[in-house]
Amino acid sequence: MKSTRLCLACGNAFVPLRHVPHQRYCSSKACQRARRRDWQNNRLRNDSDYRDNQARAQAKWRAGHSGYWREYRAAHPAYRERNRSMQRLRNAQRSVRPIAKMDVISLPRSLDSGFYLLSHADDAGVAKMNAWTVHIAVLSAPTAPPT
């Protein structure tokens, strides 16, 4: 009589294949997909060479398909709306400050002439939302008060 095992993915009993003595997943497509996903996650966690190769391959793909997400969002409005509503929820739960781009000026200094994004200070949303592009021309530099 052949011994049965419980599948790690679905929990159902299965008879392991004779030529796979340490089989832990049954042969259903969903469980095999789970097995491959578990293998890859383990490899990403423990093998720096594999992790680096994956990162390079993903960067190469992104470089060759730069408009993928823009096109996907345009073709899938339900995805786009769900993503926006989830971002609004995350923004509402944020207690510190609104999200801002990394290059926002935070130093107490005067502005140089140039183009800037202008948004309402009370907005708790993402800085790029409802922003205007403005050109600021410095006509005179601030002077220190006489001592």
Buried (B, 14 or more C-beta within 10 A) or exposed (E): EEEEBEBEBBEEEBEBEEEEEEBBBBEBEEBEEBBEEBEEEEEEEEEEEBEEEBEEEEEEEEEEEEEEEEEEBEEEEEEEEEEEEEBBEEBEEEEEEBBEEEEEEEEEEEEEEEEEBEBEEEEEBBBEBEBEEEEEEEEEEEEEEEE
